Amino acid sequence: MGEPLTVDHEALAVRTLGPCRVTSPLLPLLSARPTTQHYIDEGDKVLFDDTLAMVSSRKVPIEELPSFEAAGPRRKIYFDPAKTRVGIVTCGGLCPGLNNVIRGVVTELTTHYGVTRIFGFRNGYQGFIARYGHDVVDLTPQTVATIGEDGGTILGTSRGQQDPEEIVDCLSRMNINILFVIGGDGTLRGAGEIARVANERGEKIAVVGIPKTIDNDIPFIDQSFGFQTAFAKASESIVAAHAEATSAPGGLGLVRLMGRHSGFIACYASLAKSDADVVLIPEIPFTLDGEGGLLNYLRRRIEETGHALVVVAEGAGQELSAAENGGQSTGTDASGNRKLHDVGVFLSRRITDYFASVGVEMNLKYIDPSYVIRSVPANPYDSVYTIRLAHAAVHAAMAGRTEMVVGRWRRRFIHIPLPLAISHRNQVDPSGDLWMSVLEATGQPPRFQ
């Protein structure tokens, strides 16, 4: 992913299509609303740093402190709602809350701004490309009224990039003024290319992203939508594995959870139930063999307590399973992501072989909830979060913001420039307080080595 951008006040500037001259229909709601701990006026900013030490280290005038543009409705907007045409697309893997975001965008546009021409593009970026033959969907408050009750996305999705020139051709033919892109890292990179092409052609098209990833690996946002639903669902597998492990002599539960590059789901699901004895994540390498290795630790744990439970993120231990396969490449998927070795199957085999070699009874139960955690409807928390993100995205787009995403930083809703949002991956900090909590909850050593 490369190194993150230097975060200064210039890196946080959001691009606009031009001056806002149209009076917003929401103006009556905005009168006499000063900045408070619960609301930020459109002229105020949200500081990037949140500790005295971090702010002091900048050594710059207060007006140059890095700060995000606040999200929310503006008194003046760029687009005339009566003449505005909008497109919505969902891309990449499923995530709880996708339908909620679609519903939130449509209802905000129609109810408060009076925009009536809203089109859904089917099956990700393929929906813009003529050769795929996908039709568009007219989105109205009636067609989206109950979609939040279901998982998945009513628009369908796909992986892989398409030619941004062809996508902008489609937007131009349909006279689309605003495009909302709901997706993860690869999708947002595609959105950046769409915005670039539109800008080079002089097209006044606002491209606004709503970041989606159950792995919670988009930087500069507190949490991505759907994450809380996903780890709550994942925690059910930990409960089941614990029941299996404690009900058999030498019981060992092994749960493999999603988390290609970031171990947030494994960490939060484990903390939610506090049954795990070991949590393995991509950010922290581990070894299997030797006195300080994982296998010896599990043997001691079972000999002392009679059972053990391991939670592993799918991206953990890839170098170990790759070495066992002679370093053979697994290739890439349609999004360009490296395909992973199955660490769950790999650990199951190595654990079973080890206990047999040392003559210790062990009964292993392997549970992989896989796609179950991402295809469920959003829970109440994520349902609220998605509608607030949808509102923020609509306000930004109507005000002519482009090449940006909406998110929440230090519990404030903000605008994030797209280059910053795709600059690197958000990962669990081995020196941070989240991993410290995991170590305290499990009792495992900081590293197996």
C-alpha positions as CSV (number, residue, x, y, z in Angstrom):
1,M,0.0,0.0,0.0
2,G,3.0,2.4,0.4
3,E,3.7,4.9,3.1
4,P,0.9,7.2,4.3
5,L,0.8,10.7,3.1
6,T,2.2,13.5,5.3
7,V,-0.8,14.8,7.1
8,D,-0.7,18.6,7.1
9,H,-3.4,21.1,6.6
10,E,-2.8,21.0,2.8
11,A,-3.3,17.2,2.7
12,L,-6.7,17.6,4.2
13,A,-8.1,20.1,1.7
14,V,-11.2,18.9,-0.2
15,R,-11.6,19.7,-3.9
16,T,-14.8,21.5,-5.0
17,L,-16.4,21.9,-8.3
18,G,-16.9,25.6,-7.9
19,P,-18.6,28.3,-5.7
20,C,-21.9,27.5,-4.1
21,R,-24.6,30.0,-5.2
22,V,-27.9,28.1,-4.8
23,T,-29.7,28.5,-1.5
24,S,-30.1,25.2,0.3
25,P,-33.5,23.8,1.0
26,L,-32.2,22.9,4.4
27,L,-31.5,26.6,5.3
28,P,-34.4,26.8,7.8
29,L,-32.7,24.0,9.8
30,L,-29.4,25.7,10.0
31,S,-30.2,29.1,11.5
32,A,-28.7,29.9,14.9
33,R,-26.7,26.6,15.1
34,P,-23.3,27.5,16.6
35,T,-20.4,25.0,17.0
36,T,-20.9,23.0,20.2
37,Q,-19.8,19.6,21.5
38,H,-22.8,18.2,19.5
39,Y,-22.7,20.2,16.3
40,I,-20.1,21.8,14.0
41,D,-20.8,24.9,12.0
42,E,-19.9,24.6,8.3
43,G,-17.1,27.2,8.7
44,D,-15.4,25.4,11.6
45,K,-12.9,22.5,11.4
46,V,-12.2,19.2,13.1
47,L,-8.6,19.0,14.4
48,F,-6.6,16.0,13.2
49,D,-4.7,15.7,16.5
50,D,-6.5,15.1,19.7
51,T,-3.8,15.2,22.4
52,L,-1.9,18.2,23.8
53,A,1.5,16.5,23.0
54,M,0.5,15.9,19.3
55,V,-0.7,19.5,18.8
56,S,2.3,21.0,20.5
57,S,4.7,18.9,18.4
58,R,3.4,20.6,15.2
59,K,5.0,24.0,16.0
60,V,2.8,25.8,13.5
61,P,0.3,28.7,13.8
62,I,-3.1,27.6,14.9
63,E,-4.6,28.3,11.4
64,E,-2.1,25.8,10.0
65,L,-2.9,22.9,12.3
66,P,-4.1,20.0,10.2
67,S,-7.9,19.8,10.4
68,F,-10.7,18.1,8.5
69,E,-13.6,19.9,6.8
70,A,-16.7,19.3,8.8
71,A,-19.5,17.3,7.3
72,G,-23.1,18.4,7.3
73,P,-25.6,20.6,5.4
74,R,-24.5,24.0,3.9
75,R,-26.4,27.2,3.7
76,K,-25.5,27.5,0.0
77,I,-25.1,24.5,-2.4
78,Y,-23.6,24.0,-5.8
79,F,-26.2,22.0,-7.6
80,D,-29.7,23.1,-8.4
81,P,-31.8,20.2,-7.0
82,A,-34.5,20.5,-9.6
83,K,-31.9,19.9,-12.4
84,T,-29.7,17.3,-10.6
85,R,-29.4,13.7,-11.7
86,V,-27.7,11.2,-9.4
87,G,-26.1,7.8,-9.7
88,I,-25.4,5.2,-7.0
89,V,-23.1,2.2,-7.3
90,T,-22.0,-0.6,-4.8
91,C,-18.7,-2.4,-5.5
92,G,-16.6,-5.2,-3.9
93,G,-17.4,-7.7,-1.2
94,L,-20.7,-7.6,0.7
95,C,-20.9,-5.7,4.0
96,P,-23.8,-5.3,6.5
97,G,-25.5,-2.0,5.9
98,L,-25.1,-1.6,2.1
99,N,-28.9,-1.4,1.6
100,N,-29.2,1.1,4.5
101,V,-26.7,3.4,2.8
102,I,-28.6,3.3,-0.5
103,R,-31.9,4.0,1.3
104,G,-30.4,6.8,3.3
105,V,-29.0,8.5,0.2
106,V,-32.2,8.2,-1.7
107,T,-34.5,9.4,1.0
108,E,-32.2,12.4,1.9
109,L,-32.0,13.5,-1.7
110,T,-35.7,13.2,-2.4
111,T,-37.2,14.3,1.0
112,H,-35.0,17.2,1.8
113,Y,-33.4,18.4,-1.4
114,G,-36.2,17.6,-3.9
115,V,-33.9,15.5,-6.2
116,T,-36.1,13.0,-8.1
117,R,-33.9,11.5,-10.7
118,I,-31.8,8.9,-9.0
119,F,-30.3,5.9,-10.8
120,G,-28.8,2.7,-9.4
121,F,-26.0,1.1,-11.5
122,R,-26.1,-2.7,-11.3
123,N,-23.2,-5.1,-10.4
124,G,-20.5,-2.6,-9.5
125,Y,-18.5,-0.7,-12.1
126,Q,-19.7,-3.2,-14.7
127,G,-23.0,-1.4,-14.6
128,F,-21.5,1.6,-16.5
129,I,-20.0,-0.5,-19.3
130,A,-22.2,-1.2,-22.3
131,R,-20.8,-4.6,-23.2
132,Y,-22.1,-6.1,-19.9
133,G,-25.7,-5.2,-20.8
134,H,-26.8,-4.3,-17.3
135,D,-29.8,-2.1,-17.0
136,V,-30.1,0.8,-14.5
137,V,-32.6,1.0,-11.7
138,D,-34.8,4.0,-10.9
139,L,-34.5,4.5,-7.2
140,T,-37.4,6.2,-5.3
141,P,-38.4,6.3,-1.6
142,Q,-40.9,3.6,-2.4
143,T,-38.4,1.2,-4.0
144,V,-36.0,1.5,-1.1
145,A,-38.5,1.7,1.8
146,T,-37.8,-1.7,3.3
147,I,-34.4,-2.7,1.8
148,G,-32.6,-2.2,5.1
149,E,-34.2,-5.3,6.5
150,D,-32.1,-7.4,4.1
151,G,-28.4,-8.1,3.9
152,G,-26.4,-7.7,0.6
153,T,-27.2,-5.0,-1.9
154,I,-30.2,-4.5,-4.1
155,L,-27.9,-3.1,-6.8
156,G,-25.6,-6.1,-6.9
157,T,-21.9,-5.9,-6.9
158,S,-18.7,-7.1,-8.6
159,R,-15.0,-7.0,-8.1
160,G,-12.4,-5.5,-10.5
161,Q,-11.8,-2.2,-12.2
162,Q,-13.3,-0.9,-15.4
163,D,-12.1,1.7,-17.8
164,P,-12.7,5.1,-16.1
165,E,-13.0,6.7,-19.6
166,E,-15.9,4.4,-20.4
167,I,-17.5,5.1,-17.0
168,V,-17.4,8.9,-17.5
169,D,-18.7,8.4,-21.0
170,C,-21.8,6.7,-19.5
171,L,-22.2,9.4,-16.8
172,S,-22.0,12.1,-19.6
173,R,-24.6,10.3,-21.8
174,M,-27.0,10.1,-18.9
175,N,-26.3,13.7,-17.7
176,I,-25.3,12.4,-14.2
177,N,-24.2,15.3,-12.0
178,I,-23.4,13.3,-8.8
179,L,-22.0,9.8,-8.4
180,F,-22.1,8.1,-5.0
181,V,-19.6,5.2,-4.8
182,I,-20.0,2.7,-1.9
183,G,-17.0,0.4,-1.6
184,G,-13.6,-0.4,-0.1
185,D,-10.0,0.4,-1.0
186,G,-10.0,-0.8,-4.6
187,T,-13.4,0.7,-5.3
188,L,-12.3,4.1,-3.9
189,R,-9.2,4.0,-6.1
190,G,-11.6,3.5,-9.0
191,A,-13.6,6.5,-7.8
192,G,-10.5,8.6,-7.8
193,E,-9.8,7.7,-11.4
194,I,-13.4,8.6,-12.4
195,A,-13.0,12.0,-10.7
196,R,-9.7,12.5,-12.5
197,V,-11.1,11.8,-15.9
198,A,-14.2,13.9,-15.3
199,N,-12.0,16.8,-14.2
200,E,-9.7,16.4,-17.2
201,R,-12.7,16.6,-19.5
202,G,-14.1,19.7,-17.7
203,E,-17.2,17.7,-16.6
204,K,-18.8,19.0,-13.4
205,I,-19.5,15.6,-11.8
206,A,-19.2,15.3,-8.1
207,V,-17.7,11.9,-7.0
208,V,-18.3,11.1,-3.4
209,G,-17.3,7.9,-1.7
210,I,-18.9,6.1,1.3
211,P,-16.2,3.8,2.5
212,K,-17.2,0.2,3.1
213,T,-15.1,-2.6,4.6
214,I,-15.9,-5.0,7.4
215,D,-12.1,-5.4,8.0
216,N,-12.1,-1.7,9.2
217,D,-9.0,-1.1,7.2
218,I,-9.8,2.4,5.7
219,P,-7.6,5.0,7.5
220,F,-8.7,8.2,9.1
221,I,-12.2,7.0,10.1
222,D,-13.1,5.8,13.6
223,Q,-14.8,2.7,12.2
224,S,-16.3,1.6,8.9
225,F,-20.0,0.8,8.7
226,G,-20.9,-2.8,9.0
227,F,-17.9,-3.6,11.2
228,Q,-19.8,-3.7,14.5
229,T,-22.4,-6.1,12.9
230,A,-19.7,-8.3,11.5
231,F,-17.7,-8.7,14.7
232,A,-20.9,-9.3,16.7
233,K,-21.8,-12.1,14.3
234,A,-18.3,-13.4,14.4
235,S,-18.4,-13.6,18.2
236,E,-21.1,-16.2,18.0
237,S,-18.6,-18.6,16.4
238,I,-16.3,-18.0,19.4
239,V,-19.1,-19.0,21.7
240,A,-19.7,-22.2,19.8
241,A,-16.0,-23.0,19.7
242,H,-15.7,-22.5,23.4
243,A,-18.6,-24.8,24.1
244,E,-17.0,-27.5,21.9
245,A,-13.6,-27.1,23.5
246,T,-14.8,-27.2,27.1
247,S,-17.0,-30.3,26.4
248,A,-14.3,-32.7,25.2
249,P,-11.1,-34.0,26.9
250,G,-8.2,-31.9,25.5
251,G,-10.6,-29.8,23.6
252,L,-9.2,-27.1,21.3
253,G,-11.4,-24.7,19.4
254,L,-10.0,-22.9,16.3
255,V,-12.0,-20.1,14.8
256,R,-10.9,-18.4,11.5
257,L,-12.3,-15.0,10.9
258,M,-12.1,-12.4,8.1
259,G,-9.2,-9.9,8.2
260,R,-6.9,-10.0,5.2
261,H,-4.5,-7.3,6.3
262,S,-6.0,-6.0,9.5
263,G,-7.0,-8.0,12.6
264,F,-9.8,-5.8,14.0
265,I,-12.6,-8.4,13.6
266,A,-10.5,-11.0,15.4
267,C,-9.6,-8.6,18.2
268,Y,-13.1,-7.1,18.8
269,A,-14.9,-10.5,18.5
270,S,-12.5,-12.0,21.0
271,L,-12.9,-9.1,23.4
272,A,-16.7,-9.3,23.1
273,K,-16.8,-12.8,24.5
274,S,-13.4,-13.1,26.4
275,D,-13.3,-16.9,25.8
276,A,-10.2,-16.8,23.5
277,D,-6.8,-18.0,24.9
278,V,-4.9,-16.9,21.8
279,V,-5.6,-14.3,19.1
280,L,-3.5,-14.3,15.9
281,I,-3.6,-11.3,13.6
282,P,-1.7,-10.3,10.4
283,E,0.0,-7.4,12.1
284,I,2.0,-9.6,14.4
285,P,4.1,-12.5,13.0
286,F,4.3,-15.7,15.1
287,T,6.2,-18.9,15.1
288,L,4.9,-22.4,15.7
289,D,7.9,-24.3,16.9
290,G,10.3,-24.0,19.8
291,E,9.9,-23.3,23.5
292,G,8.3,-19.9,22.8
293,G,6.2,-21.0,19.9
294,L,2.4,-21.3,19.6
295,L,2.3,-25.1,19.6
296,N,4.1,-25.5,22.9
297,Y,2.0,-22.8,24.5
298,L,-1.2,-24.6,23.4
299,R,0.1,-27.8,24.9
300,R,0.8,-26.2,28.2
301,R,-2.6,-24.5,28.2
302,I,-4.4,-27.8,27.6
303,E,-2.4,-29.6,30.2
304,E,-3.1,-26.9,32.8
305,T,-6.8,-26.1,32.0
306,G,-8.0,-29.0,29.9
307,H,-8.9,-26.9,26.9
308,A,-7.9,-24.0,24.7
309,L,-9.4,-21.6,22.1
310,V,-7.5,-19.9,19.2
311,V,-9.0,-17.1,17.1
312,V,-7.0,-16.4,13.9
313,A,-7.6,-13.7,11.3
314,E,-7.4,-15.0,7.7
315,G,-4.3,-13.0,6.9
316,A,-2.3,-14.1,9.8
317,G,0.6,-16.6,9.4
318,Q,0.7,-16.3,5.7
319,E,4.5,-16.6,5.6
320,L,4.3,-19.9,7.5
321,S,1.7,-21.5,5.3
322,A,3.5,-20.2,2.2
323,A,6.8,-21.7,3.3
324,E,5.1,-25.1,3.7
325,N,3.9,-24.8,0.1
326,G,7.4,-24.0,-1.1
327,G,6.7,-20.3,-1.4
328,Q,4.4,-21.0,-4.3
329,S,2.3,-17.9,-5.3
330,T,-1.5,-18.2,-4.9
331,G,-2.2,-15.6,-7.6
332,T,-4.6,-12.6,-7.3
333,D,-8.3,-12.1,-7.4
334,A,-10.3,-9.8,-9.7
335,S,-9.6,-6.8,-7.4
336,G,-5.9,-7.4,-7.6
337,N,-5.6,-8.7,-4.0
338,R,-3.2,-11.5,-3.4
339,K,-5.1,-14.8,-2.7
340,L,-4.4,-16.1,0.7
341,H,-3.3,-19.5,1.9
342,D,-6.0,-21.0,4.2
343,V,-4.4,-20.4,7.6
344,G,-7.2,-22.2,9.3
345,V,-6.6,-25.5,7.5
346,F,-2.9,-25.0,7.9
347,L,-3.1,-24.5,11.7
348,S,-5.5,-27.4,12.1
349,R,-3.1,-29.7,10.4
350,R,0.0,-28.5,12.3
351,I,-1.7,-28.5,15.7
352,T,-3.1,-32.0,15.2
353,D,0.3,-33.3,14.0
354,Y,2.1,-31.7,17.0
355,F,-0.2,-33.1,19.7
356,A,0.1,-36.5,18.1
357,S,3.9,-36.3,18.1
358,V,4.1,-35.4,21.8
359,G,1.5,-37.9,22.8
360,V,-1.0,-35.5,24.4
361,E,-4.7,-36.1,23.8
362,M,-6.3,-33.3,21.8
363,N,-9.7,-32.9,20.2
364,L,-9.8,-30.1,17.7
365,K,-13.0,-28.4,16.4
366,Y,-12.4,-26.0,13.5
367,I,-15.1,-23.3,12.8
368,D,-15.0,-20.9,9.9
369,P,-18.1,-18.6,9.7
370,S,-16.6,-17.2,6.5
371,Y,-19.2,-15.1,4.5
372,V,-21.9,-15.5,7.2
373,I,-20.6,-12.4,9.1
374,R,-20.8,-10.1,6.1
375,S,-24.1,-11.0,4.4
376,V,-26.4,-10.3,7.4
377,P,-28.5,-7.2,7.8
378,A,-27.0,-4.3,9.8
379,N,-27.5,-4.3,13.5
380,P,-29.2,-1.2,15.1
381,Y,-25.9,0.6,15.7
382,D,-24.8,0.2,12.1
383,S,-28.3,1.1,10.9
384,V,-27.9,4.4,12.6
385,Y,-24.4,4.9,11.5
386,T,-25.1,4.2,7.8
387,I,-28.0,6.7,7.6
388,R,-25.8,9.4,9.2
389,L,-23.0,8.6,6.7
390,A,-25.6,8.7,3.8
391,H,-26.8,12.2,5.0
392,A,-23.3,13.5,5.2
393,A,-22.5,12.2,1.7
394,V,-25.5,13.9,0.2
395,H,-24.8,17.2,1.9
396,A,-21.2,17.1,0.6
397,A,-22.2,16.2,-3.0
398,M,-24.9,18.8,-3.2
399,A,-22.3,21.4,-2.1
400,G,-20.1,20.4,-5.0
401,R,-17.5,18.5,-3.0
402,T,-15.7,15.8,-5.1
403,E,-12.9,13.3,-5.0
404,M,-13.6,12.7,-1.3
405,V,-15.2,10.3,1.2
406,V,-17.3,10.8,4.3
407,G,-16.4,9.4,7.6
408,R,-16.2,9.9,11.3
409,W,-13.0,11.1,13.1
410,R,-13.0,11.4,16.9
411,R,-16.8,11.0,16.7
412,R,-17.2,14.0,14.4
413,F,-18.5,13.5,10.8
414,I,-15.9,14.9,8.3
415,H,-14.8,15.1,4.7
416,I,-11.7,13.1,3.8
417,P,-9.8,13.7,0.5
418,L,-9.8,10.5,-1.5
419,P,-5.9,10.4,-1.9
420,L,-5.7,10.3,1.9
421,A,-8.4,7.6,2.3
422,I,-6.4,5.3,0.0
423,S,-2.9,6.2,1.1
424,H,-2.4,3.2,3.4
425,R,-4.3,0.6,5.3
426,N,-5.7,1.0,8.8
427,Q,-4.2,-1.8,11.0
428,V,-4.0,-2.9,14.6
429,D,-1.1,-1.1,16.3
430,P,1.0,-3.7,18.2
431,S,1.9,-0.8,20.6
432,G,-1.7,0.5,20.8
433,D,-4.3,0.1,23.5
434,L,-6.5,-2.3,21.5
435,W,-3.8,-4.9,21.3
436,M,-3.0,-4.3,25.0
437,S,-6.6,-5.1,25.8
438,V,-6.4,-8.3,23.8
439,L,-3.3,-9.4,25.6
440,E,-4.9,-8.6,29.0
441,A,-8.1,-10.6,28.1
442,T,-6.3,-13.7,26.7
443,G,-3.3,-13.8,28.9
444,Q,-1.1,-14.8,25.9
445,P,2.4,-13.5,25.5
446,P,3.0,-10.4,23.4
447,R,4.6,-12.6,20.7
448,F,5.1,-16.2,20.0
449,Q,8.8,-16.5,19.0
